[in-house]
Amino acid sequence: MRIFRISSVLLFAVLFVMPILAQDEPVSEPQRTVANQQPQVNMLRQLGLSREQIQRLQQINRTRKPLMDVAQEKLRNANRSLDEAIYADEVSIGAG
């Protein structure tokens, strides 16, 4: 039984962790922003937005980015906690 559990953990590592590690280096944030900005501007121009409207939308996006980053981090932490609770060896029942 113990060998099966160890084998399962190793299989998990190979199947799920190794592809993540094999990915290319992530693009740095400034490069990602510049790379994504041009198609977004073209899309906004296709909508018929003026230059001022496009600049205003870009300003709004820049101001909300820190809030979105915090929200995404909270979501990742909540998902991690949920995974830990689901896959915990022991079951604990909270008071309530």
Secondary structure, 3 states (H helix, E strand, C coil): CHHHHHHHHHHHHHHHHHHHHCCCCCCCHHHHHHHHHHHHHHHHHHCCCCHHHHHHHHHHHHHHHHHHHHHHHHHHHHHHHHHHHHCCCCCCCCCC
